[in-house]
Amino acid sequence: MISNEQIICSYIKEIKHHLPIYKSEEKKFINDLQNAIMDFSNETKEFTYNELINHFGSPKDLVANYLLEADAEHLSREIRYSHRIKLISIFSIGAIIVSLAIAIMFQYLFYYHAHTSYISREITIIEEDNNK
Amino acid sequence: MDNKSNFRRGSVELLVLHLLNQKDYYGYELSQTIKEQSDSVLNIPVGSLYPALYKLIDSGYISDYKKQVGRRLIRVYYHIEDSGIQRLSTLIEDYNSTVAAVQQVLNYKPKNGDIIDD
């Protein structure tokens, strides 16, 4: 049988999964929510995951309610920030891939040049004059 | 959240400030008291309640403090400030005038002369 703590844990995990950002405000919200669930747990003693959803709402609805009521400026700032981080990451990964491709290309060109070239040599025969 | 909840969403600030004007509450207690006192008509989800409380704290209308309950649970209590009491009286005035105005519109019936027949 699943314990109350396991049910709460998976419920909170699901909520965190649906939050588009997870900064100090969201951490505070999760903390307060956990306390509220603990109060519910103390009142109800034993409950199922569905009973928790019936009381507090589905994780998706709960996050939707939070986003609807949360400070718009904070949300917009954090979403902009995470978008910028995403762009920088994509650009950095792209730059690394291009650099690697160029390095591999040059390596191949050196190899190809070395493979197709031959050592030119010149044979000089010095003959000893025995008549002297 | 259903449409009814959207209609009632605006009253969260008023209800929270009114209850906090009686005594200090913790989050879950606030949500349960509103539900019980309204015969489950007003059910403010905690997802909406906490951001509303954070906004009230940011505005300086309420403050919060922590209290250890038992070994593991720490409850955050909310306390109304003087500016919150002033805000509450403004909201009550606003609420009463809005209810009266809405009621007036709902009571309105056009006179026969005002009805335009096709």
gemmi code that builds the backbone of each chain (N, CA, C; Angstrom):
import gemmi

chains = {
    "A": [
        ("MET", (0.844, -1.206, 0.000), (0.000, 0.000, 0.000), (0.878, 1.255, 0.000)),
        ("ILE", (0.453, 2.236, -0.803), (1.257, 3.459, -0.926), (0.988, 4.364, 0.284)),
        ("SER", (2.048, 4.860, 0.888), (1.874, 5.714, 2.071), (1.496, 7.139, 1.658)),
        ("ASN", (0.966, 7.890, 2.632), (0.575, 9.287, 2.381), (1.761, 10.100, 1.866)),
        ("GLU", (2.929, 9.841, 2.439), (4.125, 10.605, 2.050), (4.488, 10.369, 0.595)),
        ("GLN", (4.337, 9.110, 0.148), (4.636, 8.781, -1.249), (3.638, 9.475, -2.181)),
        ("ILE", (2.355, 9.502, -1.752), (1.310, 10.154, -2.557), (1.613, 11.655, -2.670)),
        ("ILE", (1.938, 12.274, -1.544), (2.247, 13.712, -1.535), (3.461, 13.985, -2.418)),
        ("CYS", (4.457, 13.114, -2.297), (5.698, 13.274, -3.053), (5.439, 13.238, -4.563)),
        ("SER", (4.627, 12.266, -5.006), (4.386, 12.164, -6.454), (3.489, 13.310, -6.936)),
        ("TYR", (2.603, 13.788, -6.059), (1.729, 14.925, -6.408), (2.580, 16.192, -6.590)),
        ("ILE", (3.488, 16.431, -5.655), (4.360, 17.615, -5.715), (5.288, 17.520, -6.931)),
        ("LYS", (5.778, 16.309, -7.184), (6.676, 16.091, -8.324), (5.965, 16.448, -9.631)),
        ("GLU", (4.697, 16.032, -9.710), (3.886, 16.303, -10.908), (3.668, 17.816, -11.072)),
        ("ILE", (3.435, 18.501, -9.967), (3.225, 19.962, -10.018), (4.501, 20.653, -10.492)),
        ("LYS", (5.638, 20.234, -9.950), (6.926, 20.823, -10.353), (7.149, 20.610, -11.853)),
        ("HIS", (6.743, 19.443, -12.326), (6.908, 19.097, -13.739), (6.112, 20.060, -14.636)),
        ("HIS", (4.953, 20.507, -14.148), (4.102, 21.379, -14.962), (4.471, 22.866, -14.860)),
        ("LEU", (5.261, 23.220, -13.841), (5.632, 24.636, -13.693), (6.641, 25.024, -14.785)),
        ("PRO", (6.342, 26.064, -15.570), (7.276, 26.428, -16.643), (8.571, 27.039, -16.119)),
        ("ILE", (8.517, 27.615, -14.919), (9.726, 28.160, -14.293), (9.769, 27.676, -12.845)),
        ("TYR", (10.976, 27.606, -12.290), (11.091, 27.162, -10.902), (12.134, 28.026, -10.199)),
        ("LYS", (11.708, 29.209, -9.798), (12.601, 30.158, -9.125), (12.172, 30.261, -7.659)),
        ("SER", (12.699, 31.274, -6.955), (12.453, 31.374, -5.506), (10.949, 31.492, -5.184)),
        ("GLU", (10.190, 32.238, -6.028), (8.746, 32.397, -5.776), (8.036, 31.050, -5.869)),
        ("GLU", (8.431, 30.266, -6.871), (7.799, 28.966, -7.078), (8.203, 27.990, -5.968)),
        ("LYS", (9.463, 28.132, -5.513), (9.918, 27.274, -4.410), (9.096, 27.572, -3.151)),
        ("LYS", (8.830, 28.863, -2.932), (8.030, 29.284, -1.774), (6.599, 28.719, -1.905)),
        ("PHE", (6.070, 28.805, -3.128), (4.722, 28.294, -3.383), (4.646, 26.795, -3.108)),
        ("ILE", (5.634, 26.049, -3.592), (5.660, 24.594, -3.382), (5.759, 24.283, -1.892)),
        ("ASN", (6.564, 25.066, -1.189), (6.730, 24.885, 0.246), (5.407, 25.120, 0.989)),
        ("ASP", (4.731, 26.219, 0.636), (3.433, 26.533, 1.263), (2.394, 25.462, 0.922)),
        ("LEU", (2.445, 25.009, -0.313), (1.510, 23.972, -0.754), (1.738, 22.672, 0.023)),
        ("GLN", (3.003, 22.338, 0.217), (3.346, 21.129, 0.981), (2.798, 21.232, 2.405)),
        ("ASN", (2.921, 22.416, 3.003), (2.386, 22.625, 4.358), (0.863, 22.460, 4.380)),
        ("ALA", (0.201, 22.998, 3.327), (-1.255, 22.875, 3.245), (-1.657, 21.408, 3.115)),
        ("ILE", (-0.893, 20.657, 2.323), (-1.191, 19.231, 2.148), (-0.946, 18.470, 3.459)),
        ("MET", (0.083, 18.890, 4.196), (0.356, 18.271, 5.498), (-0.816, 18.511, 6.453)),
        ("ASP", (-1.397, 19.725, 6.396), (-2.576, 20.020, 7.224), (-3.747, 19.127, 6.832)),
        ("PHE", (-3.928, 18.966, 5.521), (-4.983, 18.090, 5.005), (-4.732, 16.653, 5.465)),
        ("SER", (-3.454, 16.252, 5.402), (-3.054, 14.900, 5.800), (-3.342, 14.662, 7.288)),
        ("ASN", (-3.082, 15.687, 8.110), (-3.346, 15.558, 9.549), (-4.845, 15.424, 9.834)),
        ("GLU", (-5.652, 16.094, 8.984), (-7.114, 16.039, 9.162), (-7.690, 14.716, 8.674)),
        ("THR", (-7.177, 14.267, 7.511), (-7.786, 13.121, 6.817), (-7.186, 11.775, 7.212)),
        ("LYS", (-5.975, 11.798, 7.756), (-5.222, 10.586, 8.121), (-4.824, 9.785, 6.879)),
        ("GLU", (-5.767, 9.046, 6.262), (-5.392, 8.245, 5.091), (-6.159, 8.720, 3.867)),
        ("PHE", (-5.440, 8.839, 2.750), (-6.101, 9.293, 1.517), (-5.400, 8.702, 0.304)),
        ("THR", (-6.110, 8.738, -0.813), (-5.532, 8.226, -2.055), (-5.095, 9.425, -2.915)),
        ("TYR", (-4.414, 9.119, -4.012), (-3.958, 10.183, -4.925), (-5.173, 10.932, -5.488)),
        ("ASN", (-6.236, 10.184, -5.814), (-7.439, 10.814, -6.378), (-8.126, 11.725, -5.376)),
        ("GLU", (-8.112, 11.328, -4.105), (-8.716, 12.174, -3.056), (-7.933, 13.481, -2.904)),
        ("LEU", (-6.635, 13.369, -3.063), (-5.785, 14.570, -2.998), (-6.117, 15.506, -4.166)),
        ("ILE", (-6.313, 14.908, -5.335), (-6.678, 15.692, -6.528), (-8.057, 16.321, -6.335)),
        ("ASN", (-8.998, 15.565, -5.763), (-10.341, 16.107, -5.519), (-10.292, 17.307, -4.587)),
        ("HIS", (-9.376, 17.264, -3.639), (-9.309, 18.342, -2.650), (-8.530, 19.560, -3.147)),
        ("PHE", (-7.385, 19.317, -3.768), (-6.522, 20.440, -4.168), (-6.558, 20.730, -5.667)),
        ("GLY", (-7.169, 19.851, -6.436), (-7.196, 20.018, -7.890), (-6.073, 19.234, -8.536)),
        ("SER", (-6.216, 18.992, -9.834), (-5.177, 18.230, -10.543), (-3.920, 19.099, -10.636)),
        ("PRO", (-2.740, 18.485, -10.711), (-1.506, 19.288, -10.803), (-1.558, 20.319, -11.930)),
        ("LYS", (-2.137, 19.919, -13.061), (-2.219, 20.826, -14.209), (-3.100, 22.042, -13.873)),
        ("ASP", (-4.280, 21.795, -13.263), (-5.188, 22.889, -12.881), (-4.550, 23.784, -11.828)),
        ("LEU", (-3.880, 23.141, -10.886), (-3.250, 23.894, -9.797), (-2.193, 24.856, -10.357)),
        ("VAL", (-1.401, 24.363, -11.296), (-0.371, 25.210, -11.912), (-1.029, 26.308, -12.751)),
        ("ALA", (-2.115, 25.941, -13.447), (-2.836, 26.946, -14.260), (-3.366, 28.060, -13.363)),
        ("ASN", (-3.940, 27.696, -12.226), (-4.445, 28.688, -11.263), (-3.312, 29.569, -10.750)),
        ("TYR", (-2.183, 28.917, -10.470), (-1.029, 29.670, -9.955), (-0.559, 30.699, -10.995)),
        ("LEU", (-0.444, 30.255, -12.249), (0.055, 31.145, -13.298), (-0.915, 32.289, -13.562)),
        ("LEU", (-2.211, 31.990, -13.391), (-3.254, 32.997, -13.615), (-3.177, 34.106, -12.571)),
        ("GLU", (-2.823, 33.709, -11.345), (-2.815, 34.673, -10.236), (-1.430, 35.248, -9.946)),
        ("ALA", (-0.393, 34.578, -10.433), (0.974, 35.006, -10.087), (1.290, 36.368, -10.680)),
        ("ASP", (2.305, 37.010, -10.099), (2.725, 38.333, -10.531), (3.182, 38.275, -11.998)),
        ("ALA", (2.480, 39.012, -12.860), (2.737, 38.943, -14.301), (4.159, 39.396, -14.637)),
        ("GLU", (4.647, 40.401, -13.908), (5.985, 40.931, -14.192), (7.059, 39.870, -13.902)),
        ("HIS", (6.875, 39.175, -12.758), (7.825, 38.110, -12.378), (7.827, 37.007, -13.426)),
        ("LEU", (6.615, 36.588, -13.841), (6.510, 35.503, -14.827), (7.164, 35.910, -16.144)),
        ("SER", (6.826, 37.127, -16.605), (7.349, 37.576, -17.886), (8.874, 37.685, -17.837)),
        ("ARG", (9.420, 38.214, -16.726), (10.875, 38.369, -16.575), (11.571, 37.003, -16.592)),
        ("GLU", (11.003, 36.051, -15.828), (11.645, 34.735, -15.728), (11.543, 33.943, -17.027)),
        ("ILE", (10.394, 34.083, -17.709), (10.228, 33.359, -18.976), (11.183, 33.948, -20.022)),
        ("ARG", (11.319, 35.304, -20.019), (12.265, 35.960, -20.937), (13.692, 35.468, -20.665)),
        ("TYR", (14.033, 35.373, -19.365), (15.369, 34.950, -18.955), (15.646, 33.517, -19.415)),
        ("SER", (14.665, 32.621, -19.178), (14.880, 31.219, -19.562), (14.940, 31.087, -21.085)),
        ("HIS", (14.191, 31.963, -21.796), (14.219, 31.954, -23.257), (15.619, 32.360, -23.748)),
        ("ARG", (16.189, 33.387, -23.077), (17.525, 33.871, -23.437), (18.577, 32.777, -23.190)),
        ("ILE", (18.433, 32.100, -22.043), (19.366, 31.012, -21.705), (19.289, 29.909, -22.759)),
        ("LYS", (18.038, 29.614, -23.182), (17.824, 28.571, -24.193), (18.520, 28.959, -25.498)),
        ("LEU", (18.346, 30.266, -25.893), (18.959, 30.745, -27.134), (20.481, 30.670, -27.057)),
        ("ILE", (21.037, 31.098, -25.905), (22.496, 31.078, -25.721), (23.004, 29.633, -25.796)),
        ("SER", (22.253, 28.696, -25.166), (22.654, 27.286, -25.185), (22.651, 26.752, -26.614)),
        ("ILE", (21.579, 27.075, -27.348), (21.473, 26.582, -28.736), (22.627, 27.149, -29.564)),
        ("PHE", (22.913, 28.458, -29.385), (23.987, 29.108, -30.137), (25.343, 28.475, -29.787)),
        ("SER", (25.574, 28.232, -28.480), (26.849, 27.649, -28.042), (27.026, 26.252, -28.613)),
        ("ILE", (25.952, 25.433, -28.536), (26.034, 24.061, -29.071), (26.303, 24.110, -30.571)),
        ("GLY", (25.615, 25.046, -31.258), (25.805, 25.216, -32.702), (27.248, 25.589, -33.010)),
        ("ALA", (27.807, 26.528, -32.228), (29.182, 26.985, -32.431), (30.164, 25.843, -32.211)),
        ("ILE", (29.913, 25.027, -31.189), (30.799, 23.884, -30.908), (30.754, 22.888, -32.065)),
        ("ILE", (29.542, 22.618, -32.562), (29.391, 21.652, -33.675), (30.123, 22.158, -34.916)),
        ("VAL", (29.964, 23.476, -35.238), (30.616, 24.057, -36.422), (32.142, 23.988, -36.258)),
        ("SER", (32.644, 24.349, -35.051), (34.101, 24.313, -34.809), (34.635, 22.905, -34.971)),
        ("LEU", (33.904, 21.925, -34.412), (34.327, 20.530, -34.534), (34.355, 20.101, -35.996)),
        ("ALA", (33.334, 20.517, -36.753), (33.247, 20.149, -38.169), (34.431, 20.741, -38.928)),
        ("ILE", (34.763, 22.017, -38.638), (35.904, 22.663, -39.313), (37.205, 21.948, -38.950)),
        ("ALA", (37.374, 21.621, -37.656), (38.597, 20.935, -37.205), (38.735, 19.588, -37.896)),
        ("ILE", (37.621, 18.841, -37.966), (37.644, 17.514, -38.618), (37.990, 17.666, -40.101)),
        ("MET", (37.429, 18.726, -40.733), (37.675, 18.955, -42.161), (39.168, 19.223, -42.413)),
        ("PHE", (39.758, 20.072, -41.576), (41.192, 20.380, -41.721), (42.055, 19.150, -41.479)),
        ("GLN", (41.690, 18.360, -40.480), (42.419, 17.121, -40.195), (42.400, 16.211, -41.420)),
        ("TYR", (41.216, 16.120, -42.014), (41.058, 15.250, -43.180), (41.901, 15.779, -44.340)),
        ("LEU", (41.890, 17.132, -44.534), (42.664, 17.728, -45.629), (44.163, 17.455, -45.445)),
        ("PHE", (44.653, 17.573, -44.209), (46.069, 17.285, -43.918), (46.375, 15.822, -44.224)),
        ("TYR", (45.453, 14.963, -43.786), (45.643, 13.530, -43.999), (45.675, 13.223, -45.499)),
        ("TYR", (44.706, 13.823, -46.230), (44.584, 13.572, -47.664), (45.848, 14.044, -48.382)),
        ("HIS", (46.317, 15.237, -47.996), (47.516, 15.816, -48.599), (48.719, 14.910, -48.332)),
        ("ALA", (48.843, 14.442, -47.088), (49.968, 13.576, -46.717), (49.889, 12.242, -47.455)),
        ("HIS", (48.678, 11.767, -47.632), (48.464, 10.470, -48.265), (48.810, 10.506, -49.755)),
        ("THR", (48.437, 11.600, -50.414), (48.614, 11.665, -51.876), (50.006, 12.182, -52.277)),
        ("SER", (50.710, 12.823, -51.379), (52.027, 13.377, -51.739), (53.095, 12.273, -51.673)),
        ("TYR", (54.200, 12.431, -52.381), (55.306, 11.474, -52.295), (56.593, 12.255, -52.092)),
        ("ILE", (57.541, 11.583, -51.553), (58.816, 12.253, -51.287), (59.636, 12.265, -52.587)),
        ("SER", (59.896, 13.462, -53.044), (60.706, 13.548, -54.271), (62.194, 13.327, -53.890)),
        ("ARG", (62.878, 12.593, -54.666), (64.289, 12.360, -54.334), (65.162, 12.479, -55.593)),
        ("GLU", (66.342, 12.769, -55.323), (67.291, 12.988, -56.415), (68.510, 12.098, -56.133)),
        ("ILE", (68.927, 11.346, -57.111), (70.084, 10.454, -56.879), (71.330, 11.067, -57.541)),
        ("THR", (72.259, 11.315, -56.729), (73.524, 11.875, -57.244), (74.598, 10.782, -57.101)),
        ("ILE", (75.136, 10.434, -58.212), (76.176, 9.387, -58.178), (77.557, 10.070, -58.285)),
        ("ILE", (78.278, 9.883, -57.294), (79.638, 10.442, -57.313), (80.596, 9.300, -57.664)),
        ("GLU", (81.186, 9.483, -58.780), (82.114, 8.421, -59.231), (83.544, 8.805, -58.878)),
        ("GLU", (84.249, 7.849, -58.440), (85.636, 8.080, -58.056), (86.523, 7.871, -59.293)),
        ("ASP", (87.352, 8.855, -59.501), (88.240, 8.759, -60.676), (89.466, 7.905, -60.300)),
        ("ASN", (89.538, 6.662, -60.841), (90.607, 5.745, -60.473), (91.926, 6.023, -61.213)),
        ("ASN", (91.858, 6.823, -62.286), (93.055, 7.090, -63.082), (94.053, 7.998, -62.374)),
        ("LYS", (93.511, 8.778, -61.493), (94.407, 9.710, -60.833), (95.305, 8.994, -59.845)),
    ],
    "B": [
        ("MET", (-10.094, 25.431, -13.863), (-10.982, 26.435, -13.243), (-12.204, 26.681, -14.140)),
        ("ASP", (-13.398, 26.608, -13.581), (-14.577, 26.807, -14.402), (-14.927, 28.299, -14.486)),
        ("ASN", (-15.997, 28.593, -15.284), (-16.379, 29.991, -15.483), (-16.846, 30.643, -14.202)),
        ("LYS", (-17.519, 29.856, -13.328), (-18.001, 30.389, -12.057), (-16.824, 30.924, -11.246)),
        ("SER", (-15.730, 30.140, -11.249), (-14.559, 30.544, -10.481), (-13.992, 31.854, -11.016)),
        ("ASN", (-14.005, 32.015, -12.338), (-13.522, 33.262, -12.931), (-14.337, 34.439, -12.424)),
        ("PHE", (-15.643, 34.241, -12.327), (-16.542, 35.289, -11.870), (-16.218, 35.666, -10.420)),
        ("ARG", (-15.841, 34.670, -9.641), (-15.628, 34.895, -8.206), (-14.189, 35.252, -7.855)),
        ("ARG", (-13.314, 35.153, -8.853), (-11.887, 35.326, -8.601), (-11.556, 36.695, -7.996)),
        ("GLY", (-12.295, 37.702, -8.447), (-12.024, 39.062, -7.998), (-12.279, 39.282, -6.516)),
        ("SER", (-13.048, 38.375, -5.897), (-13.411, 38.593, -4.490), (-12.387, 38.015, -3.510)),
        ("VAL", (-11.353, 37.354, -4.015), (-10.380, 36.696, -3.131), (-9.735, 37.700, -2.177)),
        ("GLU", (-9.298, 38.832, -2.717), (-8.610, 39.844, -1.899), (-9.520, 40.333, -0.774)),
        ("LEU", (-10.773, 40.613, -1.127), (-11.748, 41.102, -0.137), (-11.977, 40.066, 0.964)),
        ("LEU", (-12.200, 38.810, 0.557), (-12.486, 37.754, 1.537), (-11.295, 37.500, 2.457)),
        ("VAL", (-10.113, 37.467, 1.872), (-8.906, 37.198, 2.671), (-8.681, 38.332, 3.674)),
        ("LEU", (-8.775, 39.571, 3.205), (-8.552, 40.705, 4.112), (-9.620, 40.740, 5.210)),
        ("HIS", (-10.866, 40.406, 4.837), (-11.947, 40.406, 5.829), (-11.667, 39.379, 6.936)),
        ("LEU", (-11.268, 38.167, 6.525), (-10.996, 37.120, 7.518), (-9.780, 37.476, 8.384)),
        ("LEU", (-8.744, 38.014, 7.723), (-7.534, 38.375, 8.488), (-7.796, 39.541, 9.442)),
        ("ASN", (-8.844, 40.300, 9.155), (-9.205, 41.403, 10.050), (-9.804, 40.868, 11.363)),
        ("GLN", (-10.264, 39.597, 11.327), (-10.823, 38.969, 12.530), (-9.703, 38.359, 13.386)),
        ("LYS", (-8.811, 37.635, 12.711), (-7.684, 36.997, 13.408), (-6.624, 36.556, 12.394)),
        ("ASP", (-5.478, 36.140, 12.870), (-4.425, 35.637, 11.972), (-4.781, 34.211, 11.533)),
        ("TYR", (-4.593, 33.942, 10.264), (-4.893, 32.609, 9.706), (-3.664, 32.072, 8.997)),
        ("TYR", (-3.588, 30.748, 8.863), (-2.597, 30.156, 7.962), (-3.302, 29.781, 6.663)),
        ("GLY", (-2.537, 29.569, 5.588), (-3.101, 29.418, 4.248), (-4.228, 28.413, 4.118)),
        ("TYR", (-3.975, 27.194, 4.573), (-4.968, 26.129, 4.425), (-6.233, 26.463, 5.212)),
        ("GLU", (-6.047, 27.071, 6.389), (-7.172, 27.448, 7.245), (-8.046, 28.498, 6.543)),
        ("LEU", (-7.392, 29.439, 5.858), (-8.119, 30.483, 5.112), (-8.994, 29.843, 4.044)),
        ("SER", (-8.372, 28.954, 3.278), (-9.083, 28.302, 2.177), (-10.266, 27.483, 2.700)),
        ("GLN", (-10.060, 26.756, 3.809), (-11.118, 25.924, 4.384), (-12.237, 26.781, 4.997)),
        ("THR", (-11.859, 27.884, 5.646), (-12.864, 28.754, 6.276), (-13.768, 29.380, 5.213)),
        ("ILE", (-13.160, 29.834, 4.124), (-13.963, 30.438, 3.037), (-14.927, 29.388, 2.474)),
        ("LYS", (-14.429, 28.176, 2.298), (-15.262, 27.089, 1.759), (-16.425, 26.766, 2.721)),
        ("GLU", (-16.095, 26.640, 3.995), (-17.123, 26.274, 4.987), (-18.156, 27.378, 5.166)),
        ("GLN", (-17.666, 28.620, 5.291), (-18.578, 29.736, 5.557), (-19.470, 30.056, 4.363)),
        ("SER", (-19.055, 29.653, 3.172), (-19.875, 29.917, 1.981), (-20.646, 28.666, 1.557)),
        ("ASP", (-20.727, 27.674, 2.435), (-21.392, 26.397, 2.125), (-20.858, 25.790, 0.824)),
        ("SER", (-19.567, 25.842, 0.668), (-18.846, 25.279, -0.492), (-19.151, 25.996, -1.812)),
        ("VAL", (-19.824, 27.132, -1.749), (-20.094, 27.886, -2.991), (-18.784, 28.528, -3.458)),
        ("LEU", (-18.049, 29.094, -2.506), (-16.758, 29.706, -2.843), (-15.653, 28.739, -2.456)),
        ("ASN", (-15.013, 28.199, -3.461), (-13.909, 27.270, -3.207), (-12.663, 27.831, -3.895)),
        ("ILE", (-11.846, 28.513, -3.121), (-10.654, 29.134, -3.710), (-9.529, 28.116, -3.708)),
        ("PRO", (-9.092, 27.681, -4.890), (-8.008, 26.686, -4.917), (-6.717, 27.278, -4.358)),
        ("VAL", (-5.938, 26.436, -3.694), (-4.694, 26.943, -3.092), (-3.748, 27.517, -4.148)),
        ("GLY", (-3.893, 27.006, -5.379), (-3.074, 27.535, -6.479), (-3.350, 29.004, -6.721)),
        ("SER", (-4.572, 29.461, -6.422), (-4.922, 30.874, -6.576), (-4.700, 31.638, -5.284)),
        ("LEU", (-4.937, 30.941, -4.166), (-4.868, 31.625, -2.867), (-3.457, 32.125, -2.549)),
        ("TYR", (-2.469, 31.251, -2.720), (-1.105, 31.651, -2.327), (-0.554, 32.825, -3.148)),
        ("PRO", (-0.693, 32.806, -4.495), (-0.216, 33.987, -5.234), (-0.935, 35.271, -4.793)),
        ("ALA", (-2.242, 35.146, -4.453), (-2.998, 36.322, -3.986), (-2.406, 36.816, -2.656)),
        ("LEU", (-2.036, 35.874, -1.786), (-1.422, 36.246, -0.500), (-0.057, 36.907, -0.719)),
        ("TYR", (0.719, 36.377, -1.680), (2.052, 36.958, -1.956), (1.906, 38.402, -2.450)),
        ("LYS", (0.860, 38.629, -3.271), (0.642, 39.984, -3.798), (0.277, 40.938, -2.667)),
        ("LEU", (-0.556, 40.445, -1.730), (-0.957, 41.278, -0.587), (0.250, 41.600, 0.292)),
        ("ILE", (1.157, 40.644, 0.427), (2.391, 40.886, 1.206), (3.253, 41.932, 0.494)),
        ("ASP", (3.403, 41.759, -0.832), (4.214, 42.716, -1.614), (3.649, 44.128, -1.518)),
        ("SER", (2.319, 44.233, -1.452), (1.678, 45.558, -1.364), (1.729, 46.123, 0.054)),
        ("GLY", (2.134, 45.299, 1.007), (2.249, 45.755, 2.399), (0.933, 45.710, 3.164)),
        ("TYR", (-0.100, 45.072, 2.576), (-1.404, 44.992, 3.252), (-1.404, 43.934, 4.358)),
        ("ILE", (-0.601, 42.895, 4.151), (-0.509, 41.843, 5.175), (0.966, 41.487, 5.382)),
        ("SER", (1.240, 40.792, 6.472), (2.601, 40.287, 6.698), (2.486, 38.816, 7.080)),
        ("ASP", (3.595, 38.109, 7.083), (3.538, 36.699, 7.460), (4.589, 36.365, 8.509)),
        ("TYR", (4.334, 35.357, 9.286), (5.306, 34.864, 10.258), (5.148, 33.351, 10.395)),
        ("LYS", (6.260, 32.709, 10.757), (6.244, 31.245, 10.830), (6.042, 30.776, 12.265)),
        ("LYS", (5.373, 29.639, 12.391), (5.121, 29.062, 13.704), (5.328, 27.548, 13.606)),
        ("GLN", (6.173, 27.033, 14.459), (6.427, 25.585, 14.450), (5.241, 24.860, 15.085)),
        ("VAL", (4.682, 23.898, 14.367), (3.564, 23.113, 14.897), (4.002, 21.647, 14.884)),
        ("GLY", (4.128, 21.055, 16.032), (4.601, 19.669, 16.094), (6.079, 19.616, 15.731)),
        ("ARG", (6.528, 18.441, 15.310), (7.959, 18.273, 15.051), (8.351, 18.644, 13.636)),
        ("ARG", (7.413, 18.394, 12.678), (7.789, 18.546, 11.273), (7.131, 19.717, 10.570)),
        ("LEU", (5.959, 20.118, 11.070), (5.176, 21.108, 10.336), (5.464, 22.535, 10.793)),
        ("ILE", (5.744, 23.393, 9.800), (5.899, 24.823, 10.092), (4.774, 25.536, 9.358)),
        ("ARG", (3.926, 26.229, 10.117), (2.816, 26.944, 9.499), (3.189, 28.410, 9.300)),
        ("VAL", (2.751, 28.944, 8.154), (2.969, 30.367, 7.895), (1.646, 31.078, 8.164)),
        ("TYR", (1.647, 31.934, 9.161), (0.440, 32.698, 9.512), (0.487, 34.054, 8.835)),
        ("TYR", (-0.706, 34.543, 8.486), (-0.805, 35.857, 7.832), (-1.512, 36.824, 8.769)),
        ("HIS", (-1.002, 38.051, 8.787), (-1.496, 39.064, 9.719), (-1.807, 40.341, 8.936)),
        ("ILE", (-2.980, 40.930, 9.179), (-3.347, 42.158, 8.452), (-2.621, 43.371, 9.054)),
        ("GLU", (-2.175, 44.269, 8.180), (-1.500, 45.497, 8.628), (-2.488, 46.662, 8.541)),
        ("ASP", (-2.105, 47.825, 9.073), (-2.995, 48.996, 9.065), (-3.430, 49.362, 7.638)),
        ("SER", (-2.455, 49.329, 6.714), (-2.787, 49.668, 5.320), (-3.779, 48.649, 4.750)),
        ("GLY", (-3.719, 47.401, 5.247), (-4.640, 46.352, 4.814), (-6.057, 46.631, 5.299)),
        ("ILE", (-6.156, 47.191, 6.504), (-7.488, 47.522, 7.045), (-8.125, 48.641, 6.216)),
        ("GLN", (-7.291, 49.623, 5.825), (-7.792, 50.709, 4.963), (-8.222, 50.149, 3.602)),
        ("ARG", (-7.393, 49.261, 3.074), (-7.686, 48.633, 1.780), (-9.000, 47.845, 1.861)),
        ("LEU", (-9.217, 47.173, 2.998), (-10.437, 46.391, 3.186), (-11.667, 47.285, 3.130)),
        ("SER", (-11.612, 48.441, 3.795), (-12.795, 49.318, 3.787), (-13.056, 49.849, 2.373)),
        ("THR", (-11.984, 50.116, 1.613), (-12.151, 50.559, 0.214), (-12.811, 49.445, -0.610)),
        ("LEU", (-12.323, 48.212, -0.402), (-12.861, 47.073, -1.168), (-14.329, 46.819, -0.821)),
        ("ILE", (-14.679, 46.968, 0.469), (-16.078, 46.746, 0.875), (-16.980, 47.788, 0.222)),
        ("GLU", (-16.520, 49.046, 0.226), (-17.301, 50.128, -0.426), (-17.477, 49.817, -1.911)),
        ("ASP", (-16.373, 49.430, -2.528), (-16.373, 49.121, -3.957), (-17.308, 47.948, -4.253)),
        ("TYR", (-17.235, 46.934, -3.385), (-18.058, 45.733, -3.558), (-19.547, 46.092, -3.447)),
        ("ASN", (-19.892, 46.866, -2.399), (-21.302, 47.235, -2.196), (-21.849, 48.055, -3.361)),
        ("SER", (-21.055, 49.015, -3.831), (-21.542, 49.837, -4.947), (-21.656, 49.005, -6.223)),
        ("THR", (-20.722, 48.045, -6.407), (-20.781, 47.190, -7.609), (-22.005, 46.279, -7.562)),
        ("VAL", (-22.236, 45.666, -6.381), (-23.395, 44.769, -6.236), (-24.690, 45.549, -6.504)),
        ("ALA", (-24.776, 46.770, -5.932), (-25.979, 47.591, -6.128), (-26.153, 47.922, -7.609)),
        ("ALA", (-25.045, 48.268, -8.270), (-25.115, 48.649, -9.686), (-25.509, 47.452, -10.547)),
        ("VAL", (-24.927, 46.285, -10.246), (-25.250, 45.076, -11.022), (-26.721, 44.720, -10.817)),
        ("GLN", (-27.166, 44.821, -9.568), (-28.554, 44.503, -9.248), (-29.514, 45.432, -9.988)),
        ("GLN", (-29.123, 46.705, -10.057), (-29.939, 47.704, -10.755), (-30.097, 47.323, -12.235)),
        ("VAL", (-28.983, 46.888, -12.825), (-29.023, 46.493, -14.237), (-29.870, 45.234, -14.405)),
        ("LEU", (-29.729, 44.289, -13.448), (-30.505, 43.043, -13.543), (-32.002, 43.305, -13.360)),
        ("ASN", (-32.339, 44.334, -12.585), (-33.751, 44.680, -12.357), (-34.355, 45.466, -13.515)),
        ("TYR", (-33.495, 45.943, -14.387), (-33.957, 46.812, -15.472), (-34.821, 46.034, -16.465)),
        ("LYS", (-35.995, 46.607, -16.745), (-36.855, 46.015, -17.788), (-37.268, 47.151, -18.706)),
        ("PRO", (-37.048, 46.998, -19.982), (-37.393, 48.096, -20.884), (-38.899, 48.327, -20.911)),
        ("LYS", (-39.269, 49.613, -21.052), (-40.713, 49.903, -21.153), (-41.175, 49.425, -22.531)),
        ("ASN", (-42.472, 49.266, -22.665), (-42.999, 48.771, -23.938), (-42.540, 49.587, -25.128)),
        ("GLY", (-42.481, 50.892, -24.920), (-42.101, 51.804, -25.999), (-40.670, 51.605, -26.465)),
        ("ASP", (-39.817, 51.054, -25.537), (-38.393, 50.899, -25.876), (-38.121, 49.646, -26.710)),
        ("ILE", (-39.105, 48.723, -26.750), (-38.878, 47.477, -27.490), (-39.069, 47.719, -28.975)),
        ("ILE", (-38.065, 47.356, -29.706), (-38.147, 47.537, -31.161), (-38.571, 46.217, -31.781)),
        ("ASP", (-39.745, 46.248, -32.415), (-40.196, 45.014, -33.075), (-39.618, 44.937, -34.479)),
        ("ASP", (-39.274, 43.699, -34.879), (-38.776, 43.517, -36.263), (-39.930, 43.594, -37.252)),
    ],
}
model = gemmi.Model(1)
for chain_id, residues in chains.items():
    chain = gemmi.Chain(chain_id)
    for i, (resn, *xyz) in enumerate(residues, 1):
        res = gemmi.Residue()
        res.name, res.seqid = resn, gemmi.SeqId(i, " ")
        for name, pos in zip(("N", "CA", "C"), xyz):
            atom = gemmi.Atom()
            atom.name, atom.element = name, gemmi.Element(name[0])
            atom.pos, atom.b_iso = gemmi.Position(*pos), 0.0
            res.add_atom(atom)
        chain.add_residue(res)
    model.add_chain(chain)
structure = gemmi.Structure()
structure.add_model(model)
structure.setup_entities()
